[in-house]
Each structure stands twice: as C-alpha cells, then as structure tokens.
Amino acid sequence: MSKIVFFCIPAHGHINPTLGVVEELVSRGHQVWYYSYNVMREKIEKAGATFVSCDDCNIDQKLNVKDSTRVGKDMFFSTKLLVDTTLALDDKVCKEMAELKPDCIVADSMALWGKAVALKLGIPFVSSTTTFAFNRHSAKIMKQGLGNLLKMIFAMIKTSKQVKKLKDKGYPVKNILDIIGNDNDIHTIVYTSPEFQPCSKTFSKKFVFVGPSIRPATEKIEKKSDKLIYISMGTVNNDMMSFYKTCISALANTDYQVIMSVGNLVPIDEFGVLPENVSVFAHVDQIAVLQQADVFVSHCGMNSVSESLYFGVPLVMLPQTPEQCGVANQVFQLGVGIKPDKSDASSILYAINKIFANSKYKQNAIELSKGFNRCSGAKGAADKIIQVCESTV
C-alpha cells in the first residue's frame, strides 16, 4: 500500500480529471491525501481522499477560483503566486511530509508549489497536466511565437527576486523554469489522447496520455428534436448574460433543441419567457447532455473539449483565455470545430449551420472519439503513479 499526496489549484477544470484517479487509487487500497482549498473539499472527500485545507496558510492571498485564469497568462503573477503559496505552505507541508513520508507527490502543473516541495524534500514526483503537454515542438503548433518568448524572458528578469526567496528557504531552483517546465525526465500524466495532443510523439516515455476521466452520467437527457445544441461557457468566466441572450436570439426560430448551462452568476429569471425550443439551467450533467448533443458551443476549456470529442461532438469555439485559444487552435487544425469571427447571433448560427452542412466535422470528431476511447483513463493514470511509487522501493 502506497502513500500518495496530491496538490491542486482551486479550479474545477484541474480538480475534476484527478477525482477518478483518486477513486482508482483508493479502490486498490492506497492512501491518498489531497491538498487543496475548502471550496473543493466535498468533491475531493467524495472521491475517497483525505482532504487537507490550504486556506489557513493563505489568508493574505485569498486564493479563489478566478485566480486560475491569470495563471499562465501573467507570468509575474504566476511566479508571485507560486512563491507566496510555497512559502506560506512551507512550514506546514514540509513538517507534514516529513511525518507522513509519502511514496509520491502528484501535483497539478499549475500547483507549482507541489513540485517545489517534492524537489526540496527529494520525494518522487508526478506532474498532473490537465492542459496540453508543452515543449518546443508543441509550442509551434499552439502558436507560441517570439512575442510570448520575449514576454517570458522579461518576466523571468522581474521574477528573480521571487526565486531568490525560494533559494533562501532551501529550494533547489536556479530560475522559474526549473519549476514550471516539465522536461522529458519528469513523469507526467496528460489527460488527453495522443491524437489530440500536439506533437505527442516528441515526448518521452515518461509522459502518458491517458485521456479524460469520463464519469458515468447521473441524469437522463431527453432529446426532443433531431438536432441538439448544447451551450456552456464553463465554470469560471461564465458571467455572460449578454452572450447567452445572443445565443437565444440566434436559435429561437430554428428547429434545433437548445440546452444552455449558465452557472450561478447569471439569474435565470432575468431571461424572461424562453422560446419553446430553449432550456436554460444553472447546471446540467454535461456528460449526459454530450451523449445526446450534435454541436457544442463552448469556451474551449480542455475538459469540456475532451468530453465533447470523447462523444464525437463537433464544436463552435468561443475561447476566453490564452489557454483556451490554444485548445481551440488544435480543434480547428484537426477539423472538428469552427471559431466564428464574431460572437453575434448571425455568426453563431452560421457556424452551427456550417457544421451540419459539412459532414467532415462529424466524421473527424468520430475519428478523434475512437482515440479518446482507446485511452487508459483513470486506471492508466493510477498505474503510472504506482509505477513511480514502486520504483523508489
């Protein structure tokens, strides 16, 4: 029986893929401790892990779900968040790791403090990557050009004082790239398929592409029309009343059935009387809807896109962050989605109609679905973690 510790940021898109892995590990008799934030406690404990709150160590930072949208976009903010969080957790985590003596630390690629602690204490480490794996080959596909490189170099200069704080506490880092970069020597779990990952063959055998963790549907969705359109902008940047009303306007006079998930930030009663073919909910069982959907109008979060393609559903893409733009670009390159030039009613309707008019989008989505379904999923991720644990025995 192994002792395994997870670290993750307070973001559903990063927590959710790991929950099936936690369940798999626990079902095999392993012990799992999961360091995250109180907003995620219920779902983590439901998966079978021992939840450890990090909130009390971050009183000044007030980490919240929306902070995750700045990580990766703003390198100085990302580094300061890393250093502040690592130092805030230093006494607590180092003391508890020394007592617990875990066989492995599994840290989200954006929960950079997890990797820092593993480096400092010499604990075997696995990176949990809920976005695309990144190297110089995939960067070209994802359009990380000279401008971004210059921004990174400038940010590294600004962050040198932050890195020095880590060195002073005994962390073996020369610069921020020692922590944020995953080279081919780092064991890494990537929650996508080799077919969807850009340049997957350029990564070492220490990278495993396990696909999304697809849970069973908890609801049954009735398909009332020949074609079902699903609309969701995720769990973070979804305070978009104007956009949702635009979608309703675009689809009101069509034969399409429309299911829209708008989150908790938008009062549903403000939509007024809805067209008969449109249903609006705060939340839906996305897995259940995608099993019936024909087109997904999406923000292009990695989890949402993976789930959509797992079920062979093409996308209309409206990304909101650089990370989502990278995912949308790969969807476009593989011919399984359309990114409208605008987000007005006519553009959205045109994109949906174009997907139905050209069968290649559905055919390409079905081919990618086959690749996703071949992946090892949560079991493969658990196998990787146990392999790392046992290699140190």
C-alpha positions in Angstrom: 0.0 0.0 0.0 1.4 3.4 -1.1 1.0 6.8 0.5 0.3 9.4 -2.2 -0.2 13.2 -1.8 -2.0 15.4 -4.4 -1.7 19.2 -4.7 -4.0 21.2 -6.9 -5.2 24.8 -7.5 -8.8 25.7 -6.6 -10.2 25.2 -10.1 -12.8 22.6 -11.1 -11.2 22.1 -14.5 -8.0 21.0 -12.8 -9.5 19.1 -9.9 -12.1 17.1 -11.8 -9.8 15.0 -14.0 -7.9 13.8 -10.9 -11.0 12.6 -9.0 -11.4 9.4 -11.0 -7.7 8.7 -10.4 -8.1 9.2 -6.7 -11.0 6.8 -6.7 -9.0 4.3 -8.6 -6.0 4.5 -6.2 -8.2 4.3 -3.1 -10.1 1.3 -4.6 -6.7 -0.5 -4.9 -6.0 0.0 -1.2 -3.7 3.0 -1.5 -3.9 6.0 0.9 -4.4 9.4 -0.7 -4.0 12.9 0.9 -5.2 15.8 -1.2 -4.1 19.4 -0.5 -6.4 22.0 -2.0 -8.9 24.7 -0.9 -12.1 24.4 1.0 -14.3 25.2 -2.0 -13.2 21.8 -3.3 -13.5 19.8 -0.1 -16.8 18.0 -0.8 -15.8 16.5 -4.2 -12.3 15.5 -3.0 -13.6 13.7 0.1 -16.3 12.1 -2.0 -13.6 10.6 -4.2 -12.1 8.9 -1.1 -9.1 11.1 -0.3 -8.2 12.7 3.0 -8.7 16.4 2.3 -6.1 18.8 3.7 -7.1 22.5 3.6 -4.6 25.1 2.4 -6.8 28.1 3.1 -5.5 28.9 6.6 -2.0 29.3 5.1 -3.1 31.8 2.5 -5.0 34.4 4.5 -3.3 37.3 2.7 -3.6 35.9 -0.8 -7.3 34.9 -0.7 -6.9 32.4 -3.5 -10.1 31.8 -5.4 -11.4 30.0 -8.5 -10.9 33.1 -10.8 -7.2 33.3 -9.9 -6.6 30.3 -12.1 -7.4 32.3 -15.2 -4.4 34.5 -14.6 -2.0 31.6 -14.0 -0.2 31.1 -17.3 -1.5 34.4 -18.7 0.6 36.6 -16.4 3.9 35.1 -15.7 4.9 37.6 -13.0 1.5 37.0 -11.2 2.0 33.2 -11.7 5.5 33.3 -10.2 4.5 35.5 -7.3 1.5 33.2 -6.6 3.9 30.2 -6.7 6.4 31.7 -4.4 3.9 33.2 -1.9 2.0 30.0 -1.8 5.1 27.8 -1.5 6.5 29.9 1.3 3.1 30.2 3.1 2.8 26.4 3.0 6.5 25.7 3.7 6.4 25.0 7.4 3.1 23.1 7.3 3.8 21.0 4.3 7.5 20.2 5.0 6.6 19.2 8.5 3.7 17.0 7.4 5.6 15.4 4.6 8.4 14.5 6.9 5.9 12.9 9.2 3.9 11.2 6.5 6.8 10.1 4.3 4.8 9.8 1.1 5.9 7.5 -1.6 4.9 10.1 -4.3 3.7 13.6 -4.7 1.3 14.3 -7.6 0.9 18.0 -8.4 -1.1 19.8 -10.9 1.1 21.5 -13.5 -0.2 24.9 -12.2 0.0 23.9 -8.5 3.7 24.7 -8.8 4.2 24.5 -5.0 3.7 20.8 -5.1 6.6 20.3 -7.5 8.7 22.7 -5.4 8.2 20.8 -2.2 9.0 17.5 -4.0 12.2 19.0 -5.2 13.2 20.3 -1.8 12.5 17.1 0.1 13.6 14.6 -2.6 10.2 13.0 -2.9 9.3 11.2 -6.2 7.1 13.4 -8.3 4.4 13.1 -10.9 3.1 16.1 -12.8 -0.7 16.1 -13.5 -1.3 18.0 -16.7 -4.9 18.9 -17.5 -3.9 21.1 -20.4 -1.7 20.1 -23.4 1.8 18.9 -22.6 4.2 21.7 -23.6 7.6 21.5 -25.4 9.3 23.4 -28.2 7.5 21.3 -30.8 4.0 21.7 -29.4 4.6 25.4 -28.8 5.0 25.9 -32.6 1.7 24.2 -33.2 0.0 26.2 -30.5 1.4 29.5 -31.9 3.6 30.4 -29.0 5.7 32.9 -31.0 8.5 35.3 -30.5 6.3 37.8 -28.7 5.4 35.3 -26.0 9.1 34.3 -25.7 10.1 37.9 -25.1 7.4 38.3 -22.5 8.6 35.2 -20.7 12.3 36.5 -20.7 11.2 39.9 -19.4 9.0 38.2 -16.7 11.9 35.9 -15.7 14.0 39.1 -15.0 11.2 40.5 -12.9 10.7 37.3 -11.0 14.4 36.8 -10.0 13.8 38.3 -6.5 10.8 35.9 -6.1 13.0 32.9 -7.0 15.7 34.1 -4.5 13.1 33.8 -1.7 12.7 30.1 -2.6 16.5 29.6 -2.7 16.8 31.2 0.8 14.3 28.6 2.1 16.3 25.7 0.7 14.5 25.1 -2.6 17.0 23.8 -5.3 15.9 26.2 -8.1 18.0 28.3 -10.4 15.1 30.1 -12.1 11.4 29.8 -12.5 11.7 27.4 -15.5 13.1 24.8 -13.1 9.6 24.5 -11.6 7.2 25.5 -14.3 8.8 23.4 -17.1 8.4 19.6 -17.4 11.2 18.1 -19.4 11.3 14.6 -20.7 12.8 13.3 -17.4 9.7 14.2 -15.4 6.9 11.6 -15.0 3.9 13.3 -16.4 0.2 12.4 -16.7 -1.6 14.2 -19.5 -5.4 14.0 -19.6 -5.8 13.9 -23.4 -5.2 11.4 -26.2 -2.0 11.1 -28.3 -4.2 12.0 -31.3 -5.4 15.3 -29.8 -2.1 16.3 -28.1 0.1 18.4 -30.5 3.3 16.6 -31.4 2.7 13.8 -29.0 5.5 11.6 -30.5 8.1 14.2 -29.4 7.6 13.5 -25.7 9.5 10.8 -23.8 8.0 7.5 -22.5 7.7 9.2 -19.1 4.7 11.0 -20.5 1.4 9.0 -20.5 -1.6 10.3 -22.4 -4.5 8.8 -20.5 -7.4 10.7 -22.0 -10.1 12.4 -20.0 -11.6 10.8 -16.9 -15.2 10.2 -18.1 -17.5 9.5 -15.2 -20.9 7.8 -15.7 -23.9 10.2 -16.5 -26.0 10.9 -13.5 -29.1 12.2 -15.4 -31.0 11.2 -18.5 -31.5 13.9 -21.1 -34.5 13.7 -23.4 -33.7 14.6 -27.0 -36.8 16.3 -28.3 -35.6 17.3 -31.8 -33.5 15.8 -34.5 -30.6 18.1 -33.6 -29.5 19.2 -30.1 -27.3 22.2 -29.5 -25.5 22.4 -26.1 -24.1 25.8 -24.9 -21.8 26.2 -21.9 -19.0 28.6 -21.1 -17.5 26.7 -18.3 -17.3 27.3 -14.5 -15.0 30.4 -14.3 -15.6 33.1 -16.9 -19.3 32.5 -17.3 -20.9 35.7 -16.1 -22.1 36.4 -19.7 -25.8 37.3 -19.7 -25.4 39.3 -23.0 -23.8 36.4 -24.8 -26.4 33.9 -23.5 -29.2 36.2 -24.7 -27.4 36.4 -28.1 -27.5 32.6 -28.4 -31.2 32.5 -27.5 -31.8 35.2 -30.2 -29.8 33.2 -32.8 -31.5 29.9 -32.1 -35.1 30.9 -31.2 -36.6 30.5 -34.6 -34.9 27.2 -35.5 -35.8 23.5 -35.3 -32.9 22.9 -33.0 -33.3 21.8 -29.4 -31.1 24.1 -27.2 -29.8 23.3 -23.7 -27.8 26.1 -22.1 -25.9 25.9 -18.8 -25.1 29.4 -17.4 -23.6 28.8 -13.9 -24.5 30.5 -10.6 -23.6 34.1 -11.6 -26.5 34.6 -14.0 -30.1 34.9 -12.6 -32.2 32.6 -14.8 -35.4 34.6 -14.1 -33.8 37.5 -16.0 -34.1 35.6 -19.2 -37.9 36.1 -19.1 -40.1 33.9 -21.3 -37.9 31.5 -23.2 -38.6 30.1 -26.7 -40.1 26.6 -26.6 -37.0 25.0 -28.1 -34.6 26.6 -25.5 -34.0 25.4 -21.9 -31.7 27.3 -19.6 -30.2 25.8 -16.4 -27.7 26.9 -13.8 -26.0 23.5 -14.1 -26.5 20.3 -16.1 -24.9 16.9 -16.2 -22.6 17.7 -19.1 -21.7 14.1 -19.7 -25.4 13.2 -20.1 -26.0 16.2 -22.5 -23.0 15.4 -24.6 -24.1 11.9 -25.1 -27.1 13.3 -26.9 -25.7 16.6 -28.4 -24.9 17.2 -32.1 -23.0 20.5 -31.6 -21.3 22.0 -28.5 -21.0 25.8 -28.3 -18.1 26.1 -25.9 -15.4 28.3 -24.3 -12.9 25.5 -25.2 -11.8 24.6 -21.7 -9.6 21.5 -22.0 -12.0 19.3 -20.0 -15.1 20.4 -22.0 -13.4 19.9 -25.4 -12.1 16.5 -24.3 -15.5 15.4 -23.2 -17.1 16.7 -26.3 -14.7 14.8 -28.6 -14.9 11.7 -26.5 -18.5 11.5 -27.6 -17.8 12.6 -31.1 -19.4 16.1 -30.9 -18.0 18.9 -33.1 -17.6 22.4 -31.5 -18.4 26.0 -32.1 -15.5 27.7 -30.3 -15.5 30.9 -28.3 -12.3 30.8 -26.2 -11.8 33.4 -23.5 -8.2 32.9 -22.3 -4.9 32.1 -24.0 -5.0 28.5 -22.8 -8.5 28.1 -24.3 -7.2 29.7 -27.5 -4.5 27.1 -27.7 -7.1 24.3 -27.3 -9.3 26.0 -29.9 -6.5 26.2 -32.4 -5.9 22.4 -32.1 -9.6 21.8 -32.6 -9.5 23.9 -35.7 -6.3 22.2 -37.0 -7.9 18.8 -36.7 -11.1 19.9 -38.4 -13.6 19.2 -35.6 -14.7 22.8 -34.9 -15.3 26.3 -36.1 -14.3 29.6 -34.5 -16.6 32.4 -35.5 -15.1 35.8 -36.3 -17.6 37.4 -34.0 -19.9 36.3 -31.2 -23.0 37.9 -32.6 -26.2 36.0 -33.3 -25.7 35.6 -37.1 -22.1 34.4 -36.7 -23.0 31.8 -34.1 -26.0 30.5 -36.1 -23.8 30.4 -39.3 -21.1 28.3 -37.6 -23.7 25.8 -36.3 -25.4 25.5 -39.7 -22.0 25.1 -41.4 -21.1 22.1 -39.1 -24.4 20.4 -40.1 -23.9 21.3 -43.8 -20.4 19.7 -43.9 -20.2 16.1 -42.7 -16.4 16.3 -42.3 -16.7 17.9 -38.9 -18.8 15.0 -37.5 -16.6 12.4 -39.3 -13.4 13.9 -37.9 -14.9 14.1 -34.4 -15.8 10.4 -34.6 -12.2 9.5 -35.5 -10.9 11.5 -32.6 -13.5 9.9 -30.4 -12.0 6.5 -31.2 -8.6 7.7 -30.0 -10.1 9.0 -26.7 -11.9 5.8 -26.1 -8.7 3.8 -26.6 -7.0 5.7 -23.8 -6.4 4.1 -20.4 -8.2 6.8 -18.4 -8.1 6.9 -14.6 -6.7 3.3 -14.5 -3.8 4.3 -16.6 -3.1 7.4 -14.6 -3.2 5.3 -11.4 -0.8 2.7 -13.0 1.7 5.5 -13.7 1.6 6.8 -10.1 2.0 3.3 -8.6 4.9 2.7 -11.0 6.7 5.8 -9.7 5.9 4.8 -6.1 7.3 1.2 -6.6 10.4 2.3 -8.5 11.6 4.0 -5.3 11.2 1.0 -3.1 
